[in-house]
Amino acid sequence: MLGLVFHFQVQRDQYSKDYIEFKDSDAELLILSFVNPLPAAVLPDMLLVKKVT
């Protein structure tokens, strides 16, 4: 789980990628700390909420 959170943080900070588009999606994501692709449907809601600054 920690690897997943770090992956998302790097994607947001370095690449300005937002994963909100994967909410309710059937896509499979390649996460470096996971052996198999991760279905977007099982992502924690905390990762799919737009951060307001």
C-alpha positions in Angstrom: 0.0 0.0 0.0 2.8 2.4 0.8 4.4 1.8 -2.6 1.0 2.7 -4.2 0.8 6.0 -2.3 4.4 6.9 -3.2 3.7 6.1 -6.9 0.6 8.4 -6.9 2.5 11.2 -5.2 5.4 11.0 -7.7 2.9 11.0 -10.6 1.2 14.1 -9.2 4.4 16.0 -8.2 6.7 15.3 -11.2 4.3 14.6 -14.0 1.2 16.6 -13.0 -0.9 13.4 -13.6 -4.2 13.2 -11.9 -5.9 9.9 -11.3 -9.4 11.2 -10.9 -10.1 10.0 -14.4 -9.8 6.4 -13.2 -12.7 6.7 -10.8 -15.3 4.1 -11.9 -12.9 2.9 -14.6 -12.1 -0.6 -15.8 -8.5 0.3 -16.6 -5.6 -1.6 -15.2 -2.7 0.4 -13.8 1.0 -0.6 -13.8 2.4 0.2 -10.4 6.1 -0.5 -9.9 5.8 -1.9 -6.4 3.1 -4.4 -7.5 3.8 -7.6 -9.5 0.5 -7.6 -11.4 -1.5 -4.8 -12.9 -3.9 -3.1 -10.4 -7.5 -2.7 -11.5 -8.5 1.0 -11.1 -11.8 -0.1 -9.5 -10.0 -1.2 -6.3 -8.1 2.1 -5.8 -8.7 3.7 -2.4 -11.0 6.7 -2.5 -8.4 8.9 -0.9 -6.3 8.6 -4.0 -9.2 9.6 -6.3 -10.2 12.9 -4.6 -9.1 16.2 -6.2 -6.9 18.1 -3.8 -8.0 21.6 -3.2 -5.2 24.1 -2.6 
